């Protein structure tokens, strides 16, 4: 990265990777009441490896809570310029109405940083 440059990265939002689901919880991490979705959040502050089922295939993820992510950037002498937890706009909702669930839980985290 040059002196004037910046770096943008995205990742799955840590609220989505935090829960360490076991076999008892499969299919129970999302409860719908009325128009709202409620999500199981457990082990959020325990950083580490998670294995999740994705279309009958085990996927390995590494969860880091929000403060770990941000503090690591700060300790590495990055200036945080912008953080975005995107939500769908009206056009997207007209095409994919199920994305309204992203108002209940952010799916992604976007961060723009530059070197101090």
C-alpha positions in Angstrom: 0.0 0.0 0.0 1.5 3.4 -0.9 1.4 6.4 1.3 -1.9 7.8 -0.2 -3.5 4.4 -0.6 -6.2 2.8 1.4 -7.4 -0.8 1.9 -11.0 -2.0 1.8 -11.9 -5.4 3.1 -15.2 -7.2 3.8 -16.0 -10.2 5.9 -18.9 -12.1 7.3 -20.2 -10.0 10.1 -18.9 -11.2 13.5 -22.5 -11.4 14.9 -23.0 -14.2 12.3 -19.9 -16.2 13.0 -20.0 -15.9 16.8 -22.5 -18.6 17.6 -20.8 -22.0 18.1 -23.7 -24.2 17.1 -23.8 -27.8 18.2 -25.9 -30.6 16.8 -28.7 -29.8 19.3 -29.1 -26.3 17.8 -29.2 -27.1 14.1 -32.2 -25.4 12.6 -32.9 -23.5 15.8 -30.7 -20.5 15.4 -33.3 -18.4 13.8 -36.8 -17.8 15.2 -39.4 -15.8 13.4 -42.0 -13.9 15.5 -44.3 -11.8 13.4 -42.3 -9.9 10.9 -39.0 -10.1 12.9 -36.2 -12.7 12.9 -34.4 -13.4 16.2 -31.0 -15.1 16.1 -29.3 -17.2 18.7 -26.0 -15.6 19.8 -23.7 -17.6 22.0 -20.0 -17.7 22.5 -19.7 -14.3 20.7 -16.7 -13.3 22.9 -14.9 -16.5 22.5 -12.7 -16.0 19.4 -11.6 -19.1 17.4 -12.5 -21.8 15.0 -16.0 -22.6 14.1 -17.2 -25.4 11.8 -20.6 -24.8 10.2 -22.7 -26.9 7.8 -23.1 -25.2 4.4 -25.2 -27.3 2.0 -24.2 -30.6 3.7 -20.5 -29.7 3.7 -18.4 -28.7 6.8 -16.9 -25.2 6.3 -14.2 -23.9 8.7 -14.5 -20.3 9.8 -12.5 -18.3 12.3 -14.6 -16.0 14.5 -13.2 -12.8 15.8 -15.4 -10.4 17.8 -15.8 -6.8 16.7 -13.4 -5.4 19.3 -10.7 -7.9 18.3 -11.0 -6.9 14.6 -10.9 -3.1 15.3 -8.2 -3.2 17.9 -6.0 -5.4 15.7 -6.2 -2.8 13.0 -5.4 0.0 15.4 -2.4 -1.9 16.9 -1.1 -2.4 13.3 -1.1 1.4 12.8 -4.1 1.6 10.5 -6.5 4.5 10.6 -10.1 3.3 10.4 -11.8 5.6 7.8 -15.2 4.0 7.5 -17.2 1.0 8.7 -20.3 -0.2 6.9 -22.8 -2.8 7.9 -24.8 -2.7 4.6 -28.5 -3.1 4.3 -30.6 -3.7 1.2 -32.1 -0.8 -0.6 -35.6 -0.7 -2.1 -34.6 -1.9 -5.5 -32.9 -5.0 -4.1 -35.9 -5.7 -1.8 -38.2 -5.6 -4.8 -36.1 -8.4 -6.4 -35.3 -10.4 -3.3 -37.8 -9.7 -0.5 -36.2 -12.2 1.8 -33.3 -9.8 2.2 -35.4 -7.7 4.6 -34.0 -10.1 7.3 -30.8 -8.1 7.0 -32.4 -5.3 8.9 -32.6 -7.7 11.9 -29.0 -9.0 11.6 -26.1 -7.6 9.5 -24.6 -10.2 7.2 -21.4 -8.4 6.2 -18.9 -5.9 7.6 -17.0 -3.6 5.3 -14.0 -1.6 6.5 -11.9 1.1 4.8 -8.5 1.7 6.4 -5.3 3.6 5.6 -1.8 3.6 7.1 -1.2 6.1 9.9 
